[in-house]
């Protein structure tokens, strides 16, 4: 057994073996995989083995498609069969709502480069003659689906890794992991200690226990999952082709052919958690006791859809544990605050994701950043606030409603509230409907008196549409208060603060107290790692405002650049509460509470400073507005949150003051063409593609990503940030729709909203670079109807920004 390695992988399931294979492919030399018993022990061996290319978003789809596409290559390379059956899948709709969902699914697949298509009932029965079509409204053909042999895939990855020089050690439990002073790790095993530059926790069902050895709490919880395999069925024996996978979400089952019988799987409701306090160390290739009564409803619904199932004998019943994160997505990447500790855990659809996880982690380790935006899988998306109660509630809800129709704008209620701001009770009293971001509750919109603050679930314009419109119009005419406490806030202090910021940010930093600048932050490859407002509060104190969801993501990035002394970076995302005050009466309102002159001459656009604001003895005031109106942002410590909101509401009674929510802010920012992190802005793009090129200052001597950005600055843009107007009626786009010229995909939407100030349906997104200047007619598909799209040359509202800078 090797004693010194570049990477030590803990866990020999399909994910761990994929990581070993991809690390060796990427050029790593010393890689060891340590398995406590046998490869595939835990969840891998009893998996149903389904695999598909569609992942619920463009980047997830790219990653799923990579996993789906690798199996023939892996078989050819290693000579080890993966048992790959490329049979496609049929997604069935039995309700109008499911038809709407599949229409969205169809267009999202096109945006991601996958072609799906609608089948007639006749075509469906040719593909799957055992179906009863009597209640089917529609069938979506998804060619990029299939199934594999779980053991075969795992052994193929393991063989490929061994053939390239990786060492795989079985029957060698890891007893401890110890961080050394130089940032490397001692991995203590039954057979000795290994020193590793990096550790990867791919321990599956035991990921929590392995993480605890390093003092880490991972938000994971195991659940029980049933499927069964039937005896041979005559109707299938008589077929000369293999049936496709069947996804029948309305009947709550998935099905595929297994031999000459059927495999039927369900996501039981209610969900049953298992081993909540820890996975037994002596568990491995065992199964859990069958509880078939829990799947009676699903079975009966499946028999109605596939009558031959009712007479089939059952050959094998599987009730095995799987371990999930709160949103059922994997937890991958370096763990924030713990040097060289990597995660690859909570992998729900292992045969659609494990190859991609191996590819992503290998590239991330090699290039010091992921090859594309994978935040939807990043372990940094959860903090310590995601405790056991939250994780249990969320995994239970997400699992039990796995087949539930997913609606736009939906905020699931399970596990909430996890975190609240001090003003949460006040907003609730005022009629707020709440959403959650990074575990923190925030107002989505405010229900007028007599209206229940509950959201309708629909693919058409929801019940809050008119109320959000009233908030936008009231803010436009008078003044609005929007809680922005979920924004990311960071204080950078010290004698080296300015020099450090100049190094990690692409724009020049403020040069005097009170100045505020906007800046992109670049990755090593010159892509967008973040975008911030940076305010100089004093010569050695700077406030950074960015996205709150990626708070830990950004602090993890900054860790590698921090010097031993002279600079401190503190997250204030929870430590400061925020309010956006916008509208033509914003200055008048704040002047009634502020101890300073707020006239346009004394407090121009992008000025910042500490002030006293009513009851808040020390507030940070910035003159910026994400709304496009005259506006300010105020940040105060939590004890002043409620008193300040109450004081503003009292002082603004005669000014038309109104409380507004984030849904209104989204509408206002889309009207102004302002992007948001995670939709318009992400690691996938360069600053020149998102319209931030002017903020990258190459006359600075050095900053992270400078040389890489210089190389791509004058190259043809892959994407061009674009503003769109849509000919919509009772339904607006939501984002992720492809923009079409005829039948050619020439761009895509990233986010959308109805603009109440301009009375138009609007969207932000990207045109593919080669089509950016097109004059041909453009369309998008909304719920199966083609809608015309117009490229806008400037913001739909106040393109000269005269109101914001007044």
C-alpha positions in Angstrom: 0.0 0.0 0.0 1.3 3.4 -1.0 2.3 5.6 1.9 2.5 9.0 0.2 -0.1 10.0 -2.5 -1.5 13.0 -4.3 -5.1 11.9 -3.6 -6.7 9.4 -1.3 -10.2 8.5 -2.1 -12.3 7.0 0.7 -15.1 4.8 -0.7 -15.3 2.1 -3.4 -18.7 2.7 -4.8 -19.3 3.8 -8.4 -18.5 7.4 -7.5 -15.2 6.7 -5.8 -14.1 4.4 -8.6 -15.1 7.1 -11.2 -13.0 9.7 -9.4 -10.0 7.4 -9.4 -10.4 6.7 -13.1 -10.8 10.4 -14.0 -7.9 11.5 -11.8 -5.6 9.1 -13.6 -7.0 10.3 -17.0 -6.2 13.9 -15.9 -2.5 13.0 -15.3 -2.4 12.4 -11.6 0.2 9.8 -10.8 -0.2 8.7 -7.1 -3.9 8.0 -6.4 -5.2 5.4 -3.9 -8.8 4.3 -3.3 -9.5 2.8 0.1 -12.6 0.6 0.5 -13.7 -0.7 3.9 -15.1 -4.0 2.4 -15.8 -4.8 -1.2 -16.3 -2.5 -4.2 -20.0 -1.6 -4.6 -20.8 -2.2 -0.9 -23.4 0.2 0.4 -25.9 1.6 -2.2 -24.1 0.9 -5.5 -24.7 -2.8 -5.7 -28.5 -2.7 -5.3 -29.1 0.3 -7.5 -31.7 0.0 -10.3 -29.0 1.2 -12.8 -31.1 3.7 -14.7 -29.1 6.4 -16.6 -30.2 9.4 -18.6 -28.8 12.6 -20.2 -31.3 15.1 -19.0 -30.4 16.7 -15.7 -33.0 19.5 -15.1 -30.8 22.4 -16.3 -28.2 23.1 -19.0 -25.1 22.3 -16.9 -26.7 19.4 -15.1 -27.8 18.1 -18.5 -24.3 18.4 -19.9 -22.9 16.5 -16.9 -25.6 13.8 -17.1 -25.0 13.4 -20.8 -21.3 13.0 -20.2 -22.0 10.1 -17.8 -24.5 8.6 -20.2 -22.1 8.8 -23.1 -19.0 7.3 -21.4 -20.3 3.7 -21.0 -19.5 2.5 -24.5 -16.1 4.2 -24.3 -15.4 2.6 -20.9 -16.3 -0.8 -22.2 -13.9 -0.4 -25.1 -11.1 0.9 -23.0 -11.2 -1.7 -20.3 -12.8 -4.8 -21.8 -15.2 -4.8 -18.9 -18.8 -4.9 -19.7 -21.0 -2.1 -18.3 -24.2 -3.9 -19.3 -25.2 -0.7 -21.1 -28.7 -0.8 -22.7 -29.4 2.3 -24.7 -33.2 1.9 -25.0 -34.5 5.5 -24.5 -37.3 6.5 -22.3 -41.0 7.5 -22.6 -42.3 10.2 -20.3 -46.0 9.9 -19.9 -48.5 12.7 -19.1 -52.0 11.9 -17.8 -52.9 15.5 -16.6 -52.9 18.9 -18.2 -50.4 20.1 -15.6 -48.0 17.2 -16.5 -48.3 18.1 -20.1 -47.3 21.7 -19.3 -44.3 20.4 -17.3 -43.2 18.1 -20.1 -43.5 21.0 -22.6 -41.1 22.9 -20.4 -38.9 19.8 -20.1 -38.9 19.5 -23.9 -37.7 23.0 -24.5 -35.1 22.9 -21.7 -33.7 19.8 -23.3 -33.4 21.7 -26.6 -31.7 24.6 -24.9 -29.1 22.1 -23.5 -28.5 20.5 -26.9 -30.7 17.4 -26.5 -33.5 16.6 -28.9 -36.7 15.1 -27.5 -40.0 14.7 -29.4 -43.7 14.0 -29.0 -45.1 10.6 -29.9 -48.6 9.7 -31.0 -50.5 7.0 -29.2 -49.8 4.7 -32.1 -46.1 5.4 -32.1 -46.1 4.9 -28.3 -47.6 1.5 -28.5 -45.1 0.4 -31.2 -42.4 1.3 -28.7 -44.1 -0.1 -25.7 -47.1 -2.3 -26.6 -47.8 -3.4 -22.9 -49.0 0.1 -22.1 -52.7 0.9 -21.7 -53.1 4.2 -23.5 -56.6 5.0 -22.3 -55.7 7.8 -19.9 -52.5 9.1 -21.6 -52.7 12.7 -22.8 -49.2 12.9 -24.1 -45.9 11.0 -24.5 -42.5 12.7 -24.7 -39.8 10.5 -26.3 -36.4 10.9 -24.6 -33.8 9.0 -26.6 -30.9 9.7 -24.3 -31.9 7.2 -21.6 -30.9 3.6 -20.8 -29.8 1.4 -18.0 -26.5 -0.3 -16.9 -25.2 -3.1 -14.7 -24.2 -1.3 -11.5 -21.5 -3.8 -10.6 -20.1 -3.8 -14.2 -19.8 0.0 -14.3 -18.0 0.1 -11.0 -15.6 -2.6 -11.9 -14.9 -1.0 -15.3 -14.0 2.3 -13.6 -11.8 0.4 -11.1 -10.1 -1.6 -13.9 -9.5 1.6 -15.9 -8.0 3.3 -12.9 -5.8 0.3 -12.0 -4.6 0.0 -15.6 -3.4 3.6 -15.5 -1.6 3.1 -12.2 -4.0 3.8 -9.4 -4.0 1.6 -6.3 -7.3 0.2 -5.0 -7.2 -1.3 -1.5 -10.2 -3.3 -0.3 -11.0 -4.6 3.2 -9.1 -1.7 4.7 -11.4 0.5 6.9 -10.4 4.1 7.4 -10.2 4.8 11.1 -9.3 8.5 11.2 -8.3 11.5 9.1 -5.9 14.0 10.6 -5.0 17.4 9.1 -1.3 18.0 9.2 0.2 21.5 9.8 1.2 21.8 6.2 -2.4 21.3 5.0 -1.9 17.6 3.9 -3.7 14.7 5.6 -2.9 11.6 7.4 -5.4 8.9 6.5 -5.3 6.3 9.2 -6.4 2.8 8.0 -6.5 -0.7 9.5 -3.4 -1.5 7.4 -1.4 1.7 8.1 -1.3 5.4 7.7 -1.3 7.2 4.3 -0.1 10.8 3.8 -2.2 12.4 1.2 -2.1 15.9 -0.4 -5.8 15.7 -0.8 -8.6 13.5 0.7 -11.8 12.8 -1.1 -14.8 11.6 0.9 -16.8 9.4 -1.5 -18.0 7.1 1.3 -21.6 7.0 0.3 -23.8 5.7 3.1 -20.8 6.3 5.5 -20.0 9.8 4.3 -21.3 11.4 7.5 -19.1 9.2 9.6 -16.0 9.8 7.5 -16.7 13.6 7.5 -17.0 13.6 11.3 -13.4 12.3 11.5 -12.4 15.7 10.1 -14.8 17.7 12.2 -17.2 18.2 9.4 -21.0 17.9 9.5 -22.5 17.0 6.1 -26.2 17.6 5.5 -27.1 14.0 4.5 -29.7 11.5 5.6 -30.3 7.9 4.4 -33.8 6.8 3.3 -35.3 3.4 2.3 -36.1 2.8 -1.4 -38.1 0.0 -2.9 -38.2 -1.6 -6.3 -39.0 -5.1 -7.4 -38.3 -7.4 -10.4 -40.9 -9.7 -11.9 -40.6 -13.1 -13.3 -40.7 -13.4 -17.1 -43.8 -12.1 -18.8 -45.1 -13.8 -21.9 -45.9 -10.5 -23.7 -42.3 -9.4 -23.2 -40.9 -12.8 -24.2 -42.6 -12.5 -27.5 -41.0 -9.1 -28.3 -38.0 -8.9 -30.6 -36.9 -5.6 -29.1 -36.2 -4.2 -25.7 -38.8 -1.9 -24.1 -37.8 1.7 -23.3 -37.8 3.0 -19.8 -41.2 4.3 -18.7 -41.5 7.4 -16.5 -45.1 7.7 -15.4 -45.0 10.5 -12.8 -48.7 10.9 -12.5 -49.0 7.2 -11.6 -45.9 7.5 -9.4 -43.6 4.8 -10.7 -40.7 4.2 -13.0 -40.3 1.0 -15.0 -38.0 -0.7 -17.3 -37.4 -4.1 -18.8 -35.2 -6.5 -16.8 -34.5 -9.7 -18.6 -37.9 -10.8 -19.9 -39.7 -9.3 -17.0 -40.1 -5.8 -15.5 -38.4 -3.7 -12.9 -40.8 -1.4 -11.0 -39.5 1.3 -8.7 -41.3 3.9 -6.6 -40.5 6.8 -4.3 -42.7 6.0 -1.3 -44.9 8.5 0.3 -44.3 9.0 3.2 -40.6 8.6 3.0 -39.0 6.3 5.6 -35.6 7.4 6.9 -33.0 4.9 8.0 -30.0 5.0 10.3 -30.7 8.7 11.3 -28.0 8.7 14.0 -25.4 7.0 11.8 -24.9 4.2 9.3 -23.9 0.9 11.0 -20.3 0.0 10.3 -21.1 -3.6 9.8 -23.6 -2.9 7.0 -22.5 -3.6 3.5 -24.2 -5.9 1.0 -27.3 -6.3 3.1 -30.9 -5.2 2.3 -33.6 -3.8 4.6 -36.8 -5.7 5.5 -39.4 -5.4 2.7 -42.4 -3.3 3.5 -44.5 -3.9 0.4 -47.6 -2.3 2.0 -45.8 1.0 1.5 -45.9 0.6 -2.3 -49.5 -0.8 -2.6 -50.8 2.4 -4.1 -48.0 2.7 -6.6 -48.3 -0.9 -7.6 -52.0 -0.6 -8.3 -51.5 2.5 -10.3 -48.8 0.8 -12.3 -51.1 -2.2 -13.0 -53.7 0.2 -14.4 -51.1 1.5 -16.8 -49.4 -1.8 -17.6 -52.0 -4.6 -17.1 -49.6 -7.5 -17.7 -47.8 -6.5 -14.5 -50.8 -7.6 -12.4 -50.4 -11.3 -13.3 -46.6 -11.4 -13.1 -44.8 -13.2 -10.4 -42.3 -11.3 -8.3 -38.8 -12.6 -8.5 -36.8 -10.2 -6.4 -37.7 -7.4 -4.0 -35.2 -4.7 -3.1 -35.5 -2.4 -0.2 -32.1 -0.7 0.1 -30.8 2.5 1.7 -29.7 5.5 -0.2 -28.3 8.7 1.2 -29.4 12.2 0.1 -28.8 15.9 0.6 -31.7 18.2 1.3 -32.4 18.9 -2.4 -31.4 15.4 -3.5 -28.4 16.8 -5.5 -24.8 15.6 -4.8 -22.4 17.4 -2.5 -19.1 17.8 -4.3 -16.0 20.0 -4.2 -13.6 21.2 -1.6 -15.2 21.7 1.8 -15.0 25.4 2.8 -12.6 26.2 5.6 -11.0 22.7 5.6 -7.8 22.6 3.5 -7.6 19.9 0.8 -10.7 18.1 1.9 -13.0 17.2 -1.0 -16.5 15.8 -1.0 -18.3 13.5 -3.5 -21.3 12.5 -1.5 -25.1 12.3 -1.6 -25.2 11.0 -5.2 -28.8 10.1 -5.8 -28.7 9.0 -9.5 -25.2 7.5 -9.4 -25.3 6.1 -13.0 -26.3 9.5 -14.4 -23.9 11.5 -12.3 -20.9 9.5 -11.0 -18.8 9.7 -14.2 -19.5 13.5 -14.4 -18.5 13.9 -10.8 -15.2 12.1 -11.4 -14.6 14.3 -14.5 -15.5 17.5 -12.7 -13.4 16.8 -9.5 -10.3 15.8 -11.6 -10.5 19.0 -13.6 -11.1 21.1 -10.5 -8.1 19.7 -8.7 -5.9 20.1 -11.8 -7.0 23.6 -12.9 -7.9 25.0 -9.4 -11.5 25.7 -10.5 -14.3 23.6 -11.9 -14.6 23.5 -15.7 -18.1 24.8 -15.6 -20.6 26.2 -13.1 -21.5 23.3 -10.8 -22.9 25.2 -7.9 -26.1 23.2 -8.0 -24.0 20.3 -6.8 -21.4 22.2 -4.8 -21.0 21.3 -1.1 -20.6 25.0 -0.4 -24.3 25.6 -1.0 -25.1 24.4 2.6 -23.8 25.8 5.8 -24.0 24.5 9.4 -27.5 25.9 9.6 -28.6 22.8 7.7 -28.9 20.7 10.8 -30.4 17.2 11.2 -34.0 18.4 11.6 -33.8 20.4 8.5 -32.1 17.7 6.5 -34.7 15.1 7.6 -37.6 17.3 6.8 -36.2 18.3 3.3 -35.0 14.8 2.3 -38.4 13.3 3.4 -40.3 15.9 1.4 -38.2 15.8 -1.7 -38.1 12.0 -1.8 -41.9 11.6 -1.2 -42.8 14.1 -3.8 -40.2 13.0 -6.4 -42.9 12.5 -8.9 -44.7 15.8 -8.0 -45.2 18.3 -10.8 -42.5 21.0 -10.4 -44.0 24.5 -10.9 -42.2 27.7 -11.6 -41.6 30.0 -8.7 -42.2 27.3 -6.1 -40.7 27.5 -2.7 -41.2 24.2 -0.8 -42.2 24.6 2.8 -40.6 21.5 4.4 -38.0 22.3 7.0 -38.8 26.0 7.1 -38.2 28.3 8.7 -34.5 27.3 9.2 -33.3 30.9 9.7 -35.1 34.1 10.1 -34.2 37.8 10.3 -35.4 39.9 13.2 -38.1 41.5 11.0 -39.6 38.1 10.0 -42.5 38.4 12.6 -43.2 42.0 11.4 -43.3 41.1 7.8 -45.6 38.1 8.6 -47.9 40.5 10.4 -47.9 42.7 7.3 -49.0 39.9 5.1 -45.8 38.6 3.6 -45.6 35.4 1.6 -42.1 34.0 2.2 -39.4 32.4 0.2 -36.1 31.0 1.4 -32.6 31.6 0.3 -29.6 29.9 1.9 -32.0 28.9 4.7 -33.0 32.5 5.4 -36.7 33.6 5.1 -37.4 36.7 3.0 -40.6 38.3 1.7 -41.6 37.3 -1.8 -44.6 39.7 -1.9 -47.1 41.2 0.5 -50.8 40.3 0.5 -53.2 43.2 0.8 -55.7 43.1 3.7 -58.2 40.3 3.1 -55.9 38.3 0.8 -54.3 35.1 2.1 -50.5 35.2 1.5 -50.4 31.8 -0.2 -49.0 31.2 -3.7 -50.9 29.3 -6.4 -49.0 26.6 -8.2 -49.5 27.1 -11.9 -47.7 27.3 -15.2 -49.7 30.4 -16.0 -49.7 33.8 -14.3 -50.0 33.1 -10.6 -52.3 34.6 -8.0 -49.6 37.0 -6.8 -49.2 38.6 -10.3 -51.5 41.6 -9.7 -50.2 42.2 -6.1 -46.5 42.3 -7.3 -47.7 44.7 -10.0 -49.2 47.0 -7.4 -45.9 46.9 -5.4 -43.9 47.8 -8.5 -46.2 50.7 -9.4 -46.3 52.0 -5.9 -42.6 52.0 -5.7 -42.4 53.7 -9.1 -44.7 56.5 -8.0 -43.7 56.9 -4.4 -41.2 54.9 -2.4 -40.8 51.2 -1.6 -38.9 49.2 1.0 -37.5 45.8 0.0 -35.7 43.6 2.4 -32.3 42.6 1.0 -30.9 40.9 4.1 -30.2 37.8 2.0 -27.6 39.7 0.0 -24.0 38.6 0.6 -22.1 41.0 2.8 -18.3 40.9 3.6 -16.1 43.2 5.6 -12.4 43.3 4.5 -10.2 45.0 7.0 -6.5 45.6 7.7 -3.4 47.4 6.4 -3.2 45.1 3.4 -7.0 45.2 2.6 -6.7 47.5 -0.4 -3.7 45.6 -2.0 -5.5 42.3 -1.4 -8.7 43.5 -3.1 -6.7 44.9 -6.0 -5.3 41.4 -6.4 -8.5 39.4 -6.3 -10.8 41.9 -8.1 -10.6 42.9 -11.8 -11.6 46.5 -11.5 -9.6 49.2 -9.7 -10.7 49.5 -6.1 -12.0 52.7 -4.5 -9.3 55.3 -3.9 -11.0 57.4 -1.3 -13.4 57.1 1.6 -17.0 57.0 0.5 -16.3 55.7 -3.0 -18.2 52.7 -4.4 -17.2 50.7 -7.4 -18.7 47.7 -9.3 -16.3 44.9 -10.1 -16.1 41.4 -11.5 -14.0 38.8 -9.8 -12.3 36.4 -12.1 -11.2 32.8 -11.9 -7.7 31.6 -12.9 -9.1 30.9 -16.4 -10.5 34.4 -16.8 -14.1 33.4 -16.2 -16.5 35.1 -13.8 -16.1 34.0 -10.2 -18.2 36.7 -8.7 -19.5 40.3 -9.1 -19.5 42.8 -6.2 -20.2 46.3 -5.2 -17.1 47.4 -3.2 -17.5 50.4 -0.8 -14.5 52.0 0.9 -15.7 52.9 4.4 -12.2 53.9 5.5 -8.7 53.4 4.3 -8.5 50.0 5.9 -12.1 48.9 5.8 -14.2 47.8 2.8 -17.7 46.5 2.5 -18.4 44.0 -0.3 -21.9 43.3 -1.5 -22.7 40.3 -3.6 -24.9 37.2 -3.8 -25.7 35.7 -0.4 -26.3 32.2 -1.8 -22.6 31.9 -2.7 -21.2 33.3 0.6 -19.3 30.2 1.5 -18.3 29.6 -2.2 -16.6 33.0 -2.3 -14.9 32.7 1.1 -13.5 29.3 0.0 -12.1 31.0 -3.1 -10.6 33.8 -1.1 -8.9 31.4 1.4 -6.2 30.6 -1.2 -5.1 34.2 -1.5 -5.2 35.5 2.1 -1.8 36.4 3.5 -0.7 35.4 6.9 -1.3 38.8 8.3 -2.6 42.3 7.3 -6.0 41.3 6.0 -9.1 39.8 7.5 -12.2 38.9 5.6 -15.4 38.4 7.6 -18.8 37.2 6.4 -21.5 39.6 7.5 -24.3 38.0 5.4 -26.1 37.2 8.7 -24.4 39.9 10.7 -25.9 42.8 8.7 -29.6 43.2 7.7 -30.3 45.1 4.6 -33.1 47.3 3.2 -33.4 48.7 -0.3 -35.2 52.1 -0.4 -36.3 53.1 -3.9 -38.6 55.4 -5.7 -38.9 59.2 -6.4 -39.6 59.9 -2.7 -36.7 57.8 -1.4 -34.4 60.8 -0.7 -37.2 62.6 1.0 -38.0 59.6 3.2 -34.4 59.0 4.3 -33.7 62.7 4.8 -36.3 62.6 7.6 -34.3 60.0 9.5 -30.7 60.6 8.4 -28.1 62.7 10.3 -26.5 63.8 7.0 -27.3 65.9 3.9 -28.7 63.5 1.3 -29.1 66.0 -1.5 -27.8 64.9 -5.0 -24.8 67.2 -4.7 -23.8 66.0 -1.2 -24.7 62.4 -1.7 -24.2 61.5 -5.4 -24.7 58.2 -7.1 -22.4 55.5 -5.7 -21.4 57.3 -2.5 -21.2 55.2 0.7 -20.6 56.0 4.4 -21.5 55.2 7.9 -24.5 57.3 9.0 -27.0 57.5 11.8 -30.4 56.5 10.3 -33.3 57.0 12.8 -33.0 54.4 15.6 -29.9 52.9 13.9 -27.0 54.6 15.6 -24.6 53.2 13.0 -25.8 52.2 9.6 -24.0 51.8 6.3 -25.7 53.8 3.6 -25.0 53.2 -0.1 -26.5 55.2 -2.9 -27.2 52.4 -5.4 -30.4 50.9 -6.7 -31.0 47.5 -8.3 -34.5 48.8 -9.1 -33.6 51.5 -11.7 -35.2 54.2 -9.5 -33.6 56.8 -7.2 -32.5 54.5 -4.5 -30.3 53.5 -1.6 -29.3 50.5 0.4 -29.0 50.5 4.2 -27.2 47.9 6.2 -27.6 47.6 10.0 -26.8 45.1 12.7 -29.7 42.9 13.6 -30.8 44.8 16.7 -31.8 47.8 14.5 -33.6 45.8 11.8 -37.1 46.0 13.2 -36.9 49.5 14.7 -35.6 50.8 11.3 -38.3 49.2 9.3 -40.9 50.6 11.7 -39.4 54.1 11.6 -39.3 54.1 7.8 -42.9 53.0 7.5 -44.0 55.7 10.0 -41.9 58.5 8.4 -43.2 57.6 4.9 -46.9 57.5 5.5 -47.5 60.7 3.5 -45.0 59.7 0.8 -46.8 56.6 -0.5 -44.4 54.2 1.3 -45.0 50.5 0.6 -43.4 47.2 1.5 -42.4 45.2 -1.5 -40.9 41.8 -2.0 -38.2 40.1 -4.0 -40.7 39.2 -6.8 -41.1 43.0 -7.4 -37.4 43.5 -7.3 -37.0 40.8 -9.9 -39.4 42.5 -12.2 -37.7 45.9 -11.7 -34.2 44.6 -12.3 -35.3 42.7 -15.5 -36.8 45.9 -16.8 -33.4 47.5 -16.3 -31.5 44.6 -17.8 -29.6 44.0 -14.6 -28.3 40.4 -14.3 -28.3 38.3 -11.2 -25.7 35.8 -9.9 -26.5 32.2 -10.7 -28.8 33.0 -13.7 -27.1 35.6 -15.8 -23.7 35.6 -14.1 -21.8 32.4 -13.5 -18.5 30.7 -14.0 -19.6 29.6 -17.4 -19.0 33.1 -18.9 -16.2 35.6 -19.3 -16.7 39.2 -18.2 -16.7 40.2 -21.9 -19.6 37.9 -22.6 -21.7 39.2 -19.7 -21.1 42.9 -20.6 -18.6 43.6 -17.8 -15.5 44.0 -20.0 -15.3 47.7 -19.4 -14.8 46.9 -15.6 -11.7 44.7 -16.3 -8.7 47.0 -15.9 -5.7 45.6 -17.6 -3.6 48.6 -16.7 -3.5 47.1 -13.1 -0.2 45.4 -12.7 -1.6 42.1 -11.5 -4.9 40.5 -10.6 -6.3 36.9 -10.5 -7.2 35.8 -14.0 -5.6 38.8 -15.7 -3.5 36.9 -18.3 -6.2 34.5 -19.1 -8.7 37.3 -19.6 -6.3 39.2 -21.8 -6.1 36.1 -24.1 -9.8 35.9 -24.5 -10.6 39.6 -24.6 -10.5 40.0 -28.3 -11.6 36.5 -29.3 -15.1 35.9 -30.8 -17.6 35.8 -28.0 -19.4 32.4 -27.5 -22.3 34.2 -25.9 -23.6 37.8 -25.9 -25.6 39.1 -23.0 -29.0 40.2 -24.4 -32.3 41.7 -23.5 -35.6 40.4 -24.9 -39.2 41.4 -25.2 -41.7 38.5 -25.5 -45.2 38.5 -27.1 -46.9 36.8 -24.2 -50.5 36.8 -23.0 -51.5 34.9 -19.8 -48.2 33.1 -19.3 -44.6 34.5 -19.2 -41.4 32.7 -19.8 -39.4 31.6 -16.7 -35.9 31.1 -18.0 -34.0 28.3 -19.7 -36.1 28.5 -22.9 -34.2 28.3 -26.1 -34.4 31.3 -28.5 -35.2 30.0 -32.0 -34.6 31.3 -35.5 -36.9 28.9 -37.3 -36.0 25.6 -35.8 -32.4 26.6 -35.0 -31.4 27.3 -31.4 -29.6 30.7 -31.6 -29.7 31.7 -27.9 -31.5 31.1 -24.6 -33.3 33.0 -21.8 -31.8 33.0 -18.3 -34.5 34.8 -16.3 -37.7 36.6 -17.1 -40.4 38.7 -15.6 -43.3 40.9 -16.5 -42.3 44.5 -16.5 -45.1 46.4 -14.8 -43.6 49.9 -15.4 -43.5 49.2 -19.2 -46.4 46.7 -19.4 -44.3 44.2 -21.3 -43.2 40.6 -20.8 -39.4 40.7 -20.6 -36.4 38.4 -20.3 -32.6 38.4 -20.0 -30.4 35.8 -21.5 -27.8 35.2 -24.2 -27.5 35.0 -27.9 -24.9 32.6 -29.3 -22.1 34.8 -30.5 -22.5 34.1 -34.2 -26.2 35.0 -34.0 -25.9 38.1 -31.8 -26.6 40.6 -34.5 -29.3 38.6 -36.3 -32.2 40.4 -37.9 -34.3 37.3 -38.6 -37.5 36.7 -36.7 -37.0 35.0 -33.4 -39.4 32.9 -31.3 -39.6 31.0 -28.1 -41.9 28.1 -27.1 -44.1 28.6 -24.1 -46.2 25.6 -23.2 -46.3 24.4 -26.8 -47.1 27.8 -28.3 -44.6 29.8 -30.4 -44.2 33.4 -29.2 -42.4 36.1 -31.1 -39.3 37.5 -29.4 -37.7 40.9 -30.0 -34.1 41.8 -29.2 -33.9 45.1 -27.3 -31.1 47.5 -27.9 -31.2 48.9 -24.4 -33.1 48.5 -21.1 -36.9 48.5 -21.5 -37.2 51.0 -18.6 -35.2 54.3 -18.4 -32.3 53.3 -20.6 -30.4 56.5 -19.8 -30.7 55.9 -16.0 -31.9 59.4 -15.4 -34.2 58.4 -12.6 -31.6 56.4 -10.8 -29.0 59.2 -10.9 -31.4 62.1 -10.2 
